[in-house]
Amino acid sequence: QVQLVESGGGLVQPGGSLRLSCAASGFTWDGYAIAWFRQAPGKEREGVSCIFSHDGSIYYADSVKGRFTISRDNAKNAVYLQMNRLKPEDPAVYSCAADPRGLGFVVSTYTYWGQGTQVTVSS
């Protein structure tokens, strides 16, 4: 019954914005690391942003600093990724991941993964 479900992806023009949502069921965020990853065709999956529930610390990949913002809604057991000023290099399948032992952007440390949501940037 542990599930992560992403939503909010779509097509946006360069410079536009999208907000991705990751809703959790079967567990709560408390004590977990939660991260957003993305994978473009032909490329390795890369970390985008992560938040540690135990202390609220937040980290961003250099490529998205100043443009993306991760946030958490404890009441809804959800995590969001606000993406602003989207660039042509941002299109990818974005996935959220969680694990009580998750370590930053290390993919292998996350057990629970959502199905991913497609983000497309096109003019």
C-alpha positions as CSV (number, residue, x, y, z in Angstrom):
1,Q,0.0,0.0,0.0
2,V,3.0,2.3,0.0
3,Q,2.7,4.5,-3.1
4,L,4.0,7.7,-4.5
5,V,2.0,9.4,-7.2
6,E,3.3,12.3,-9.3
7,S,1.2,14.8,-11.2
8,G,1.5,18.2,-12.8
9,G,3.6,17.5,-15.8
10,G,2.8,18.8,-19.2
11,L,4.0,20.9,-22.1
12,V,5.2,24.4,-21.4
13,Q,7.0,27.1,-23.4
14,P,10.6,28.0,-22.6
15,G,10.5,30.4,-19.7
16,G,7.3,29.0,-18.4
17,S,6.4,27.3,-15.2
18,L,5.0,24.1,-13.9
19,R,4.3,22.7,-10.4
20,L,4.8,19.0,-9.9
21,S,3.1,17.2,-7.0
22,C,4.1,14.0,-5.3
23,A,1.4,12.5,-3.1
24,A,2.3,9.7,-0.6
25,S,0.1,7.0,0.7
26,G,0.8,4.1,3.1
27,F,3.3,6.1,5.1
28,T,4.1,9.7,6.1
29,W,7.0,11.8,5.2
30,D,8.3,12.0,8.8
31,G,11.8,10.6,9.1
32,Y,12.2,10.3,5.3
33,A,14.3,11.9,2.7
34,I,12.3,12.8,-0.3
35,A,13.8,13.7,-3.7
36,W,12.9,14.6,-7.2
37,F,14.9,13.0,-10.0
38,R,14.6,13.4,-13.7
39,Q,15.7,11.4,-16.7
40,A,15.8,12.6,-20.3
41,P,16.0,10.2,-23.2
42,G,19.5,8.7,-23.6
43,K,20.7,10.3,-20.3
44,E,21.3,9.0,-16.8
45,R,18.8,9.8,-14.1
46,E,19.9,12.8,-12.2
47,G,18.9,14.4,-8.9
48,V,17.0,17.6,-9.1
49,S,16.1,18.5,-5.5
50,C,15.7,16.8,-2.2
51,I,14.3,17.6,1.3
52,F,15.0,15.8,4.5
53,S,11.9,15.5,6.7
54,H,13.8,15.2,10.0
55,D,15.2,18.7,9.8
56,G,13.7,20.3,6.7
57,S,17.0,20.7,5.0
58,I,16.8,21.3,1.2
59,Y,19.3,20.7,-1.6
60,Y,19.2,21.6,-5.3
61,A,21.2,20.5,-8.3
62,D,23.3,23.4,-9.6
63,S,21.4,23.3,-12.9
64,V,18.1,24.3,-11.2
65,K,19.2,26.5,-8.4
66,G,17.2,29.8,-8.4
67,R,14.6,28.3,-10.7
68,F,13.1,25.3,-8.9
69,T,11.7,25.2,-5.4
70,I,10.8,22.1,-3.4
71,S,8.2,22.3,-0.7
72,R,6.2,20.1,1.6
73,D,2.7,20.0,2.8
74,N,2.6,17.9,5.9
75,A,-1.2,17.9,6.2
76,K,-1.6,16.5,2.7
77,N,1.4,14.2,2.9
78,A,2.7,15.7,-0.3
79,V,5.8,17.2,-1.7
80,Y,5.9,19.8,-4.6
81,L,8.4,20.9,-7.1
82,Q,7.8,24.4,-8.4
83,M,9.6,24.8,-11.7
84,N,10.1,28.3,-13.0
85,R,11.9,29.7,-16.1
86,L,12.0,26.3,-17.7
87,K,14.8,25.8,-20.2
88,P,15.1,23.5,-23.3
89,E,17.4,21.2,-21.2
90,D,14.8,20.6,-18.5
91,P,12.4,18.2,-20.4
92,A,12.5,14.8,-18.9
93,V,10.4,12.3,-16.9
94,Y,10.4,13.6,-13.4
95,S,10.0,11.1,-10.5
96,C,9.7,11.5,-6.8
97,A,11.4,9.1,-4.5
98,A,11.5,8.5,-0.8
99,D,13.3,6.4,1.7
100,P,14.1,6.7,5.4
101,R,17.7,6.2,4.5
102,G,17.8,8.2,1.3
103,L,21.0,10.1,0.7
104,G,20.7,13.2,-1.3
105,F,20.8,12.4,-5.0
106,V,22.1,8.8,-4.7
107,V,19.5,6.8,-6.6
108,S,20.3,3.5,-5.1
109,T,19.5,4.7,-1.6
110,Y,15.8,5.3,-2.4
111,T,13.3,2.4,-2.1
112,Y,10.0,4.0,-3.0
113,W,9.4,5.6,-6.4
114,G,6.6,7.2,-8.2
115,Q,5.7,6.4,-11.8
116,G,7.0,9.6,-13.2
117,T,5.4,12.6,-14.9
118,Q,6.5,14.0,-18.3
119,V,7.7,17.5,-18.6
120,T,8.1,18.9,-22.1
121,V,9.5,22.3,-23.0
122,S,8.8,23.5,-26.5
123,S,8.3,26.7,-28.3
